[in-house]
Amino acid sequence: MRVEFDIAGEDDVVVPPEIREALRQEPAYRKPWAALSAGKQRGLSHMVAKVKSDEGRALKAIEVLTAVVEGNIPGPPRRRRD
């Protein structure tokens, strides 16, 4: 068996169709999204892509992009340092 793969560049982001569609429909989302680092876009894209249903992904995309516009960028919970 032979397996081949390409290594993506560090700035490459696979944006789910639900985010792309929301960015297309709502211009207010575009500038804040573009201002995010590739790593943050990748993480938020993963949050949307991992939702199982089509409707759920669309809702999650709106939730994530609204939070980005408001400056409340979602992310993994932070560990408490005691």
PDB file with SEQRES, HELIX, SHEET and CRYST1 records, atoms N, CA, C and O in Angstrom:
SEQRES   1 A   82  MET ARG VAL GLU PHE ASP ILE ALA GLY GLU ASP ASP VAL          
SEQRES   2 A   82  VAL VAL PRO PRO GLU ILE ARG GLU ALA LEU ARG GLN GLU          
SEQRES   3 A   82  PRO ALA TYR ARG LYS PRO TRP ALA ALA LEU SER ALA GLY          
SEQRES   4 A   82  LYS GLN ARG GLY LEU SER HIS MET VAL ALA LYS VAL LYS          
SEQRES   5 A   82  SER ASP GLU GLY ARG ALA LEU LYS ALA ILE GLU VAL LEU          
SEQRES   6 A   82  THR ALA VAL VAL GLU GLY ASN ILE PRO GLY PRO PRO ARG          
SEQRES   7 A   82  ARG ARG ARG ASP                                              
HELIX    1 AA1 PRO A   17  GLN A   25  1                                   9    
HELIX    2 AA2 PRO A   27  TYR A   29  5                                   3    
HELIX    3 AA3 ARG A   30  ALA A   35  1                                   6    
HELIX    4 AA4 ALA A   38  ALA A   49  1                                  12    
HELIX    5 AA5 ASP A   54  GLU A   70  1                                  17    
CRYST1    1.000    1.000    1.000  90.00  90.00  90.00 P 1           1          
ATOM      1  N   MET A   1       0.843  -1.169   0.000  1.00  0.00           N  
ATOM      2  CA  MET A   1       0.000   0.000   0.000  1.00  0.00           C  
ATOM      3  C   MET A   1       0.893   1.239   0.000  1.00  0.00           C  
ATOM      4  O   MET A   1       1.941   1.274   0.645  1.00  0.00           O  
ATOM      5  N   ARG A   2       0.459   2.229  -0.724  1.00  0.00           N  
ATOM      6  CA  ARG A   2       1.208   3.477  -0.807  1.00  0.00           C  
ATOM      7  C   ARG A   2       0.266   4.627  -0.436  1.00  0.00           C  
ATOM      8  O   ARG A   2      -0.855   4.714  -0.936  1.00  0.00           O  
ATOM      9  N   VAL A   3       0.734   5.487   0.431  1.00  0.00           N  
ATOM     10  CA  VAL A   3      -0.053   6.631   0.859  1.00  0.00           C  
ATOM     11  C   VAL A   3       0.715   7.900   0.515  1.00  0.00           C  
ATOM     12  O   VAL A   3       1.907   8.012   0.803  1.00  0.00           O  
ATOM     13  N   GLU A   4       0.030   8.846  -0.098  1.00  0.00           N  
ATOM     14  CA  GLU A   4       0.643  10.126  -0.423  1.00  0.00           C  
ATOM     15  C   GLU A   4      -0.198  11.236   0.168  1.00  0.00           C  
ATOM     16  O   GLU A   4      -1.418  11.115   0.276  1.00  0.00           O  
ATOM     17  N   PHE A   5       0.448  12.302   0.545  1.00  0.00           N  
ATOM     18  CA  PHE A   5      -0.278  13.468   1.023  1.00  0.00           C  
ATOM     19  C   PHE A   5       0.560  14.706   0.790  1.00  0.00           C  
ATOM     20  O   PHE A   5       1.782  14.650   0.651  1.00  0.00           O  
ATOM     21  N   ASP A   6      -0.134  15.815   0.752  1.00  0.00           N  
ATOM     22  CA  ASP A   6       0.533  17.105   0.608  1.00  0.00           C  
ATOM     23  C   ASP A   6       0.566  17.781   1.967  1.00  0.00           C  
ATOM     24  O   ASP A   6      -0.380  17.672   2.747  1.00  0.00           O  
ATOM     25  N   ILE A   7       1.633  18.463   2.241  1.00  0.00           N  
ATOM     26  CA  ILE A   7       1.725  19.225   3.473  1.00  0.00           C  
ATOM     27  C   ILE A   7       1.255  20.638   3.169  1.00  0.00           C  
ATOM     28  O   ILE A   7       1.807  21.324   2.309  1.00  0.00           O  
ATOM     29  N   ALA A   8       0.238  21.052   3.885  1.00  0.00           N  
ATOM     30  CA  ALA A   8      -0.318  22.392   3.672  1.00  0.00           C  
ATOM     31  C   ALA A   8       0.593  23.430   4.289  1.00  0.00           C  
ATOM     32  O   ALA A   8       1.265  23.170   5.286  1.00  0.00           O  
ATOM     33  N   GLY A   9       0.611  24.595   3.696  1.00  0.00           N  
ATOM     34  CA  GLY A   9       1.376  25.690   4.255  1.00  0.00           C  
ATOM     35  C   GLY A   9       0.772  26.141   5.576  1.00  0.00           C  
ATOM     36  O   GLY A   9      -0.409  25.906   5.831  1.00  0.00           O  
ATOM     37  N   GLU A  10       1.563  26.779   6.406  1.00  0.00           N  
ATOM     38  CA  GLU A  10       1.070  27.166   7.723  1.00  0.00           C  
ATOM     39  C   GLU A  10      -0.037  28.211   7.653  1.00  0.00           C  
ATOM     40  O   GLU A  10      -0.796  28.372   8.608  1.00  0.00           O  
ATOM     41  N   ASP A  11      -0.135  28.917   6.541  1.00  0.00           N  
ATOM     42  CA  ASP A  11      -1.188  29.913   6.395  1.00  0.00           C  
ATOM     43  C   ASP A  11      -2.398  29.407   5.620  1.00  0.00           C  
ATOM     44  O   ASP A  11      -3.334  30.167   5.371  1.00  0.00           O  
ATOM     45  N   ASP A  12      -2.390  28.133   5.237  1.00  0.00           N  
ATOM     46  CA  ASP A  12      -3.523  27.558   4.509  1.00  0.00           C  
ATOM     47  C   ASP A  12      -4.645  27.215   5.489  1.00  0.00           C  
ATOM     48  O   ASP A  12      -4.410  26.594   6.526  1.00  0.00           O  
ATOM     49  N   VAL A  13      -5.846  27.620   5.153  1.00  0.00           N  
ATOM     50  CA  VAL A  13      -7.015  27.346   5.991  1.00  0.00           C  
ATOM     51  C   VAL A  13      -8.113  26.768   5.106  1.00  0.00           C  
ATOM     52  O   VAL A  13      -8.464  27.350   4.080  1.00  0.00           O  
ATOM     53  N   VAL A  14      -8.648  25.626   5.508  1.00  0.00           N  
ATOM     54  CA  VAL A  14      -9.799  25.050   4.812  1.00  0.00           C  
ATOM     55  C   VAL A  14     -11.035  25.572   5.534  1.00  0.00           C  
ATOM     56  O   VAL A  14     -11.355  25.135   6.639  1.00  0.00           O  
ATOM     57  N   VAL A  15     -11.720  26.505   4.896  1.00  0.00           N  
ATOM     58  CA  VAL A  15     -12.891  27.145   5.501  1.00  0.00           C  
ATOM     59  C   VAL A  15     -14.135  26.366   5.079  1.00  0.00           C  
ATOM     60  O   VAL A  15     -14.374  26.182   3.885  1.00  0.00           O  
ATOM     61  N   PRO A  16     -14.931  25.907   6.051  1.00  0.00           N  
ATOM     62  CA  PRO A  16     -16.137  25.149   5.712  1.00  0.00           C  
ATOM     63  C   PRO A  16     -17.112  25.987   4.875  1.00  0.00           C  
ATOM     64  O   PRO A  16     -17.141  27.212   4.991  1.00  0.00           O  
ATOM     65  N   PRO A  17     -17.899  25.327   4.043  1.00  0.00           N  
ATOM     66  CA  PRO A  17     -18.854  26.041   3.194  1.00  0.00           C  
ATOM     67  C   PRO A  17     -19.821  26.915   3.993  1.00  0.00           C  
ATOM     68  O   PRO A  17     -20.262  27.954   3.502  1.00  0.00           O  
ATOM     69  N   GLU A  18     -20.151  26.506   5.211  1.00  0.00           N  
ATOM     70  CA  GLU A  18     -21.082  27.285   6.024  1.00  0.00           C  
ATOM     71  C   GLU A  18     -20.495  28.644   6.405  1.00  0.00           C  
ATOM     72  O   GLU A  18     -21.210  29.645   6.433  1.00  0.00           O  
ATOM     73  N   ILE A  19     -19.206  28.678   6.696  1.00  0.00           N  
ATOM     74  CA  ILE A  19     -18.560  29.961   6.996  1.00  0.00           C  
ATOM     75  C   ILE A  19     -18.439  30.781   5.720  1.00  0.00           C  
ATOM     76  O   ILE A  19     -18.717  31.980   5.720  1.00  0.00           O  
ATOM     77  N   ARG A  20     -18.025  30.138   4.632  1.00  0.00           N  
ATOM     78  CA  ARG A  20     -17.917  30.875   3.358  1.00  0.00           C  
ATOM     79  C   ARG A  20     -19.247  31.513   2.974  1.00  0.00           C  
ATOM     80  O   ARG A  20     -19.286  32.664   2.538  1.00  0.00           O  
ATOM     81  N   GLU A  21     -20.334  30.765   3.135  1.00  0.00           N  
ATOM     82  CA  GLU A  21     -21.661  31.279   2.784  1.00  0.00           C  
ATOM     83  C   GLU A  21     -22.043  32.448   3.697  1.00  0.00           C  
ATOM     84  O   GLU A  21     -22.569  33.455   3.224  1.00  0.00           O  
ATOM     85  N   ALA A  22     -21.786  32.322   4.983  1.00  0.00           N  
ATOM     86  CA  ALA A  22     -22.100  33.414   5.918  1.00  0.00           C  
ATOM     87  C   ALA A  22     -21.281  34.663   5.589  1.00  0.00           C  
ATOM     88  O   ALA A  22     -21.795  35.779   5.658  1.00  0.00           O  
ATOM     89  N   LEU A  23     -20.013  34.477   5.233  1.00  0.00           N  
ATOM     90  CA  LEU A  23     -19.165  35.613   4.851  1.00  0.00           C  
ATOM     91  C   LEU A  23     -19.685  36.269   3.571  1.00  0.00           C  
ATOM     92  O   LEU A  23     -19.616  37.488   3.418  1.00  0.00           O  
ATOM     93  N   ARG A  24     -20.201  35.458   2.661  1.00  0.00           N  
ATOM     94  CA  ARG A  24     -20.751  35.987   1.412  1.00  0.00           C  
ATOM     95  C   ARG A  24     -22.025  36.787   1.674  1.00  0.00           C  
ATOM     96  O   ARG A  24     -22.232  37.849   1.087  1.00  0.00           O  
ATOM     97  N   GLN A  25     -22.869  36.271   2.555  1.00  0.00           N  
ATOM     98  CA  GLN A  25     -24.166  36.897   2.803  1.00  0.00           C  
ATOM     99  C   GLN A  25     -24.096  38.106   3.722  1.00  0.00           C  
ATOM    100  O   GLN A  25     -24.919  39.015   3.612  1.00  0.00           O  
ATOM    101  N   GLU A  26     -23.123  38.129   4.626  1.00  0.00           N  
ATOM    102  CA  GLU A  26     -23.063  39.209   5.620  1.00  0.00           C  
ATOM    103  C   GLU A  26     -21.718  39.924   5.560  1.00  0.00           C  
ATOM    104  O   GLU A  26     -20.740  39.446   6.135  1.00  0.00           O  
ATOM    105  N   PRO A  27     -21.657  41.047   4.879  1.00  0.00           N  
ATOM    106  CA  PRO A  27     -20.394  41.777   4.735  1.00  0.00           C  
ATOM    107  C   PRO A  27     -19.748  42.185   6.062  1.00  0.00           C  
ATOM    108  O   PRO A  27     -18.527  42.333   6.128  1.00  0.00           O  
ATOM    109  N   ALA A  28     -20.535  42.366   7.103  1.00  0.00           N  
ATOM    110  CA  ALA A  28     -19.984  42.780   8.402  1.00  0.00           C  
ATOM    111  C   ALA A  28     -19.064  41.720   9.006  1.00  0.00           C  
ATOM    112  O   ALA A  28     -18.252  42.035   9.877  1.00  0.00           O  
ATOM    113  N   TYR A  29     -19.176  40.488   8.563  1.00  0.00           N  
ATOM    114  CA  TYR A  29     -18.327  39.411   9.075  1.00  0.00           C  
ATOM    115  C   TYR A  29     -16.936  39.399   8.417  1.00  0.00           C  
ATOM    116  O   TYR A  29     -15.982  38.886   9.001  1.00  0.00           O  
ATOM    117  N   ARG A  30     -16.824  39.950   7.230  1.00  0.00           N  
ATOM    118  CA  ARG A  30     -15.621  39.763   6.412  1.00  0.00           C  
ATOM    119  C   ARG A  30     -14.353  40.359   7.016  1.00  0.00           C  
ATOM    120  O   ARG A  30     -13.342  39.666   7.136  1.00  0.00           O  
ATOM    121  N   LYS A  31     -14.394  41.628   7.395  1.00  0.00           N  
ATOM    122  CA  LYS A  31     -13.182  42.291   7.888  1.00  0.00           C  
ATOM    123  C   LYS A  31     -12.690  41.665   9.201  1.00  0.00           C  
ATOM    124  O   LYS A  31     -11.497  41.384   9.321  1.00  0.00           O  
ATOM    125  N   PRO A  32     -13.566  41.436  10.188  1.00  0.00           N  
ATOM    126  CA  PRO A  32     -13.083  40.796  11.422  1.00  0.00           C  
ATOM    127  C   PRO A  32     -12.526  39.391  11.167  1.00  0.00           C  
ATOM    128  O   PRO A  32     -11.539  38.997  11.788  1.00  0.00           O  
ATOM    129  N   TRP A  33     -13.147  38.640  10.263  1.00  0.00           N  
ATOM    130  CA  TRP A  33     -12.649  37.300   9.940  1.00  0.00           C  
ATOM    131  C   TRP A  33     -11.264  37.386   9.304  1.00  0.00           C  
ATOM    132  O   TRP A  33     -10.355  36.641   9.670  1.00  0.00           O  
ATOM    133  N   ALA A  34     -11.117  38.296   8.357  1.00  0.00           N  
ATOM    134  CA  ALA A  34      -9.837  38.451   7.659  1.00  0.00           C  
ATOM    135  C   ALA A  34      -8.727  38.908   8.606  1.00  0.00           C  
ATOM    136  O   ALA A  34      -7.554  38.625   8.365  1.00  0.00           O  
ATOM    137  N   ALA A  35      -9.086  39.608   9.677  1.00  0.00           N  
ATOM    138  CA  ALA A  35      -8.090  40.103  10.632  1.00  0.00           C  
ATOM    139  C   ALA A  35      -7.552  39.008  11.546  1.00  0.00           C  
ATOM    140  O   ALA A  35      -6.524  39.194  12.198  1.00  0.00           O  
ATOM    141  N   LEU A  36      -8.244  37.860  11.599  1.00  0.00           N  
ATOM    142  CA  LEU A  36      -7.782  36.757  12.449  1.00  0.00           C  
ATOM    143  C   LEU A  36      -6.546  36.095  11.847  1.00  0.00           C  
ATOM    144  O   LEU A  36      -6.362  36.084  10.630  1.00  0.00           O  
ATOM    145  N   SER A  37      -5.716  35.553  12.704  1.00  0.00           N  
ATOM    146  CA  SER A  37      -4.559  34.794  12.219  1.00  0.00           C  
ATOM    147  C   SER A  37      -5.044  33.516  11.546  1.00  0.00           C  
ATOM    148  O   SER A  37      -6.166  33.066  11.779  1.00  0.00           O  
ATOM    149  N   ALA A  38      -4.196  32.943  10.716  1.00  0.00           N  
ATOM    150  CA  ALA A  38      -4.545  31.684  10.045  1.00  0.00           C  
ATOM    151  C   ALA A  38      -4.834  30.598  11.079  1.00  0.00           C  
ATOM    152  O   ALA A  38      -5.745  29.791  10.895  1.00  0.00           O  
ATOM    153  N   GLY A  39      -4.079  30.578  12.141  1.00  0.00           N  
ATOM    154  CA  GLY A  39      -4.294  29.568  13.183  1.00  0.00           C  
ATOM    155  C   GLY A  39      -5.646  29.714  13.851  1.00  0.00           C  
ATOM    156  O   GLY A  39      -6.312  28.715  14.122  1.00  0.00           O  
ATOM    157  N   LYS A  40      -6.067  30.953  14.124  1.00  0.00           N  
ATOM    158  CA  LYS A  40      -7.368  31.192  14.743  1.00  0.00           C  
ATOM    159  C   LYS A  40      -8.483  30.842  13.756  1.00  0.00           C  
ATOM    160  O   LYS A  40      -9.488  30.247  14.145  1.00  0.00           O  
ATOM    161  N   GLN A  41      -8.311  31.209  12.479  1.00  0.00           N  
ATOM    162  CA  GLN A  41      -9.307  30.834  11.469  1.00  0.00           C  
ATOM    163  C   GLN A  41      -9.419  29.313  11.369  1.00  0.00           C  
ATOM    164  O   GLN A  41     -10.519  28.771  11.256  1.00  0.00           O  
ATOM    165  N   ARG A  42      -8.284  28.635  11.411  1.00  0.00           N  
ATOM    166  CA  ARG A  42      -8.277  27.177  11.321  1.00  0.00           C  
ATOM    167  C   ARG A  42      -9.029  26.564  12.508  1.00  0.00           C  
ATOM    168  O   ARG A  42      -9.826  25.641  12.334  1.00  0.00           O  
ATOM    169  N   GLY A  43      -8.770  27.082  13.712  1.00  0.00           N  
ATOM    170  CA  GLY A  43      -9.442  26.564  14.906  1.00  0.00           C  
ATOM    171  C   GLY A  43     -10.943  26.789  14.865  1.00  0.00           C  
ATOM    172  O   GLY A  43     -11.721  25.891  15.185  1.00  0.00           O  
ATOM    173  N   LEU A  44     -11.346  27.985  14.472  1.00  0.00           N  
ATOM    174  CA  LEU A  44     -12.775  28.288  14.386  1.00  0.00           C  
ATOM    175  C   LEU A  44     -13.440  27.491  13.272  1.00  0.00           C  
ATOM    176  O   LEU A  44     -14.585  27.059  13.414  1.00  0.00           O  
ATOM    177  N   SER A  45     -12.733  27.294  12.171  1.00  0.00           N  
ATOM    178  CA  SER A  45     -13.261  26.467  11.080  1.00  0.00           C  
ATOM    179  C   SER A  45     -13.487  25.039  11.558  1.00  0.00           C  
ATOM    180  O   SER A  45     -14.482  24.408  11.200  1.00  0.00           O  
ATOM    181  N   HIS A  46     -12.569  24.535  12.362  1.00  0.00           N  
ATOM    182  CA  HIS A  46     -12.715  23.178  12.907  1.00  0.00           C  
ATOM    183  C   HIS A  46     -13.935  23.106  13.827  1.00  0.00           C  
ATOM    184  O   HIS A  46     -14.672  22.120  13.804  1.00  0.00           O  
ATOM    185  N   MET A  47     -14.149  24.152  14.639  1.00  0.00           N  
ATOM    186  CA  MET A  47     -15.318  24.171  15.528  1.00  0.00           C  
ATOM    187  C   MET A  47     -16.604  24.027  14.730  1.00  0.00           C  
ATOM    188  O   MET A  47     -17.532  23.343  15.161  1.00  0.00           O  
ATOM    189  N   VAL A  48     -16.662  24.666  13.577  1.00  0.00           N  
ATOM    190  CA  VAL A  48     -17.858  24.595  12.735  1.00  0.00           C  
ATOM    191  C   VAL A  48     -17.922  23.241  12.022  1.00  0.00           C  
ATOM    192  O   VAL A  48     -18.973  22.600  12.002  1.00  0.00           O  
ATOM    193  N   ALA A  49     -16.820  22.813  11.448  1.00  0.00           N  
ATOM    194  CA  ALA A  49     -16.800  21.599  10.630  1.00  0.00           C  
ATOM    195  C   ALA A  49     -17.118  20.332  11.433  1.00  0.00           C  
ATOM    196  O   ALA A  49     -17.633  19.365  10.871  1.00  0.00           O  
ATOM    197  N   LYS A  50     -16.823  20.325  12.723  1.00  0.00           N  
ATOM    198  CA  LYS A  50     -17.034  19.099  13.504  1.00  0.00           C  
ATOM    199  C   LYS A  50     -18.495  18.877  13.901  1.00  0.00           C  
ATOM    200  O   LYS A  50     -18.845  17.797  14.377  1.00  0.00           O  
ATOM    201  N   VAL A  51     -19.346  19.883  13.712  1.00  0.00           N  
ATOM    202  CA  VAL A  51     -20.773  19.722  13.993  1.00  0.00           C  
ATOM    203  C   VAL A  51     -21.360  18.768  12.956  1.00  0.00           C  
ATOM    204  O   VAL A  51     -21.095  18.906  11.762  1.00  0.00           O  
ATOM    205  N   LYS A  52     -22.144  17.815  13.406  1.00  0.00           N  
ATOM    206  CA  LYS A  52     -22.578  16.730  12.525  1.00  0.00           C  
ATOM    207  C   LYS A  52     -23.668  17.105  11.519  1.00  0.00           C  
ATOM    208  O   LYS A  52     -23.622  16.647  10.378  1.00  0.00           O  
ATOM    209  N   SER A  53     -24.633  17.915  11.907  1.00  0.00           N  
ATOM    210  CA  SER A  53     -25.745  18.196  10.981  1.00  0.00           C  
ATOM    211  C   SER A  53     -25.478  19.456  10.167  1.00  0.00           C  
ATOM    212  O   SER A  53     -24.769  20.360  10.608  1.00  0.00           O  
ATOM    213  N   ASP A  54     -26.059  19.498   8.968  1.00  0.00           N  
ATOM    214  CA  ASP A  54     -25.933  20.674   8.104  1.00  0.00           C  
ATOM    215  C   ASP A  54     -26.484  21.919   8.800  1.00  0.00           C  
ATOM    216  O   ASP A  54     -25.843  22.970   8.814  1.00  0.00           O  
ATOM    217  N   GLU A  55     -27.660  21.786   9.368  1.00  0.00           N  
ATOM    218  CA  GLU A  55     -28.288  22.918  10.056  1.00  0.00           C  
ATOM    219  C   GLU A  55     -27.442  23.370  11.248  1.00  0.00           C  
ATOM    220  O   GLU A  55     -27.267  24.565  11.484  1.00  0.00           O  
ATOM    221  N   GLY A  56     -26.929  22.403  11.983  1.00  0.00           N  
ATOM    222  CA  GLY A  56     -26.089  22.725  13.135  1.00  0.00           C  
ATOM    223  C   GLY A  56     -24.823  23.463  12.738  1.00  0.00           C  
ATOM    224  O   GLY A  56     -24.397  24.389  13.429  1.00  0.00           O  
ATOM    225  N   ARG A  57     -24.211  23.051  11.611  1.00  0.00           N  
ATOM    226  CA  ARG A  57     -22.998  23.732  11.134  1.00  0.00           C  
ATOM    227  C   ARG A  57     -23.315  25.165  10.723  1.00  0.00           C  
ATOM    228  O   ARG A  57     -22.536  26.078  10.998  1.00  0.00           O  
ATOM    229  N   ALA A  58     -24.459  25.368  10.063  1.00  0.00           N  
ATOM    230  CA  ALA A  58     -24.847  26.720   9.658  1.00  0.00           C  
ATOM    231  C   ALA A  58     -25.063  27.603  10.890  1.00  0.00           C  
ATOM    232  O   ALA A  58     -24.632  28.756  10.918  1.00  0.00           O  
ATOM    233  N   LEU A  59     -25.724  27.060  11.895  1.00  0.00           N  
ATOM    234  CA  LEU A  59     -25.953  27.823  13.135  1.00  0.00           C  
ATOM    235  C   LEU A  59     -24.641  28.117  13.854  1.00  0.00           C  
ATOM    236  O   LEU A  59     -24.438  29.223  14.354  1.00  0.00           O  
ATOM    237  N   LYS A  60     -23.760  27.134  13.906  1.00  0.00           N  
ATOM    238  CA  LYS A  60     -22.461  27.314  14.567  1.00  0.00           C  
ATOM    239  C   LYS A  60     -21.633  28.355  13.830  1.00  0.00           C  
ATOM    240  O   LYS A  60     -20.942  29.149  14.468  1.00  0.00           O  
ATOM    241  N   ALA A  61     -21.687  28.370  12.497  1.00  0.00           N  
ATOM    242  CA  ALA A  61     -20.948  29.366  11.719  1.00  0.00           C  
ATOM    243  C   ALA A  61     -21.408  30.770  12.080  1.00  0.00           C  
ATOM    244  O   ALA A  61     -20.583  31.662  12.275  1.00  0.00           O  
ATOM    245  N   ILE A  62     -22.720  30.972  12.170  1.00  0.00           N  
ATOM    246  CA  ILE A  62     -23.258  32.289  12.537  1.00  0.00           C  
ATOM    247  C   ILE A  62     -22.841  32.646  13.961  1.00  0.00           C  
ATOM    248  O   ILE A  62     -22.451  33.781  14.234  1.00  0.00           O  
ATOM    249  N   GLU A  63     -22.924  31.685  14.856  1.00  0.00           N  
ATOM    250  CA  GLU A  63     -22.534  31.916  16.252  1.00  0.00           C  
ATOM    251  C   GLU A  63     -21.064  32.337  16.353  1.00  0.00           C  
ATOM    252  O   GLU A  63     -20.731  33.296  17.049  1.00  0.00           O  
ATOM    253  N   VAL A  64     -20.200  31.614  15.656  1.00  0.00           N  
ATOM    254  CA  VAL A  64     -18.765  31.901  15.687  1.00  0.00           C  
ATOM    255  C   VAL A  64     -18.472  33.267  15.072  1.00  0.00           C  
ATOM    256  O   VAL A  64     -17.727  34.058  15.651  1.00  0.00           O  
ATOM    257  N   LEU A  65     -19.046  33.548  13.916  1.00  0.00           N  
ATOM    258  CA  LEU A  65     -18.764  34.817  13.243  1.00  0.00           C  
ATOM    259  C   LEU A  65     -19.336  36.006  14.015  1.00  0.00           C  
ATOM    260  O   LEU A  65     -18.723  37.073  14.043  1.00  0.00           O  
ATOM    261  N   THR A  66     -20.480  35.838  14.629  1.00  0.00           N  
ATOM    262  CA  THR A  66     -21.037  36.904  15.462  1.00  0.00           C  
ATOM    263  C   THR A  66     -20.120  37.190  16.635  1.00  0.00           C  
ATOM    264  O   THR A  66     -19.892  38.350  16.978  1.00  0.00           O  
ATOM    265  N   ALA A  67     -19.593  36.145  17.250  1.00  0.00           N  
ATOM    266  CA  ALA A  67     -18.668  36.312  18.368  1.00  0.00           C  
ATOM    267  C   ALA A  67     -17.391  37.019  17.918  1.00  0.00           C  
ATOM    268  O   ALA A  67     -16.860  37.860  18.643  1.00  0.00           O  
ATOM    269  N   VAL A  68     -16.902  36.689  16.742  1.00  0.00           N  
ATOM    270  CA  VAL A  68     -15.695  37.331  16.212  1.00  0.00           C  
ATOM    271  C   VAL A  68     -15.951  38.823  16.013  1.00  0.00           C  
ATOM    272  O   VAL A  68     -15.116  39.649  16.382  1.00  0.00           O  
ATOM    273  N   VAL A  69     -17.086  39.169  15.440  1.00  0.00           N  
ATOM    274  CA  VAL A  69     -17.427  40.580  15.215  1.00  0.00           C  
ATOM    275  C   VAL A  69     -17.504  41.323  16.555  1.00  0.00           C  
ATOM    276  O   VAL A  69     -17.083  42.476  16.652  1.00  0.00           O  
ATOM    277  N   GLU A  70     -18.039  40.662  17.583  1.00  0.00           N  
ATOM    278  CA  GLU A  70     -18.188  41.281  18.898  1.00  0.00           C  
ATOM    279  C   GLU A  70     -16.893  41.280  19.703  1.00  0.00           C  
ATOM    280  O   GLU A  70     -16.827  41.863  20.786  1.00  0.00           O  
ATOM    281  N   GLY A  71     -15.857  40.619  19.166  1.00  0.00           N  
ATOM    282  CA  GLY A  71     -14.584  40.559  19.872  1.00  0.00           C  
ATOM    283  C   GLY A  71     -14.509  39.471  20.927  1.00  0.00           C  
ATOM    284  O   GLY A  71     -13.562  39.431  21.713  1.00  0.00           O  
ATOM    285  N   ASN A  72     -15.489  38.597  20.951  1.00  0.00           N  
ATOM    286  CA  ASN A  72     -15.526  37.474  21.900  1.00  0.00           C  
ATOM    287  C   ASN A  72     -15.159  36.190  21.171  1.00  0.00           C  
ATOM    288  O   ASN A  72     -15.997  35.304  21.000  1.00  0.00           O  
ATOM    289  N   ILE A  73     -13.930  36.095  20.751  1.00  0.00           N  
ATOM    290  CA  ILE A  73     -13.501  34.977  19.923  1.00  0.00           C  
ATOM    291  C   ILE A  73     -13.533  33.688  20.735  1.00  0.00           C  
ATOM    292  O   ILE A  73     -12.822  33.553  21.731  1.00  0.00           O  
ATOM    293  N   PRO A  74     -14.364  32.741  20.300  1.00  0.00           N  
ATOM    294  CA  PRO A  74     -14.451  31.476  21.031  1.00  0.00           C  
ATOM    295  C   PRO A  74     -13.179  30.650  20.862  1.00  0.00           C  
ATOM    296  O   PRO A  74     -12.463  30.762  19.867  1.00  0.00           O  
ATOM    297  N   GLY A  75     -12.934  29.847  21.834  1.00  0.00           N  
ATOM    298  CA  GLY A  75     -11.767  28.972  21.781  1.00  0.00           C  
ATOM    299  C   GLY A  75     -11.901  27.895  22.830  1.00  0.00           C  
ATOM    300  O   GLY A  75     -12.909  27.825  23.534  1.00  0.00           O  
ATOM    301  N   PRO A  76     -10.895  27.063  22.937  1.00  0.00           N  
ATOM    302  CA  PRO A  76     -10.956  26.005  23.943  1.00  0.00           C  
ATOM    303  C   PRO A  76     -10.917  26.615  25.335  1.00  0.00           C  
ATOM    304  O   PRO A  76     -10.344  27.689  25.524  1.00  0.00           O  
ATOM    305  N   PRO A  77     -11.518  25.945  26.313  1.00  0.00           N  
ATOM    306  CA  PRO A  77     -11.467  26.465  27.675  1.00  0.00           C  
ATOM    307  C   PRO A  77     -10.029  26.539  28.183  1.00  0.00           C  
ATOM    308  O   PRO A  77      -9.215  25.653  27.925  1.00  0.00           O  
ATOM    309  N   ARG A  78      -9.746  27.584  28.889  1.00  0.00           N  
ATOM    310  CA  ARG A  78      -8.400  27.747  29.434  1.00  0.00           C  
ATOM    311  C   ARG A  78      -8.237  26.930  30.695  1.00  0.00           C  
ATOM    312  O   ARG A  78      -9.169  26.785  31.486  1.00  0.00           O  
ATOM    313  N   ARG A  79      -7.048  26.402  30.874  1.00  0.00           N  
ATOM    314  CA  ARG A  79      -6.766  25.641  32.100  1.00  0.00           C  
ATOM    315  C   ARG A  79      -6.520  26.607  33.246  1.00  0.00           C  
ATOM    316  O   ARG A  79      -5.879  27.646  33.082  1.00  0.00           O  
ATOM    317  N   ARG A  80      -7.033  26.249  34.388  1.00  0.00           N  
ATOM    318  CA  ARG A  80      -6.780  27.048  35.580  1.00  0.00           C  
ATOM    319  C   ARG A  80      -5.401  26.712  36.115  1.00  0.00           C  
ATOM    320  O   ARG A  80      -4.990  25.553  36.161  1.00  0.00           O  
ATOM    321  N   ARG A  81      -4.717  27.736  36.508  1.00  0.00           N  
ATOM    322  CA  ARG A  81      -3.390  27.533  37.112  1.00  0.00           C  
ATOM    323  C   ARG A  81      -3.520  27.775  38.610  1.00  0.00           C  
ATOM    324  O   ARG A  81      -3.732  28.902  39.057  1.00  0.00           O  
ATOM    325  N   ASP A  82      -3.393  26.724  39.354  1.00  0.00           N  
ATOM    326  CA  ASP A  82      -3.497  26.849  40.819  1.00  0.00           C  
ATOM    327  C   ASP A  82      -2.146  26.742  41.470  1.00  0.00           C  
ATOM    328  O   ASP A  82      -2.042  26.824  42.694  1.00  0.00           O  
TER     329      ASP A  82                                                      
END                                                                             
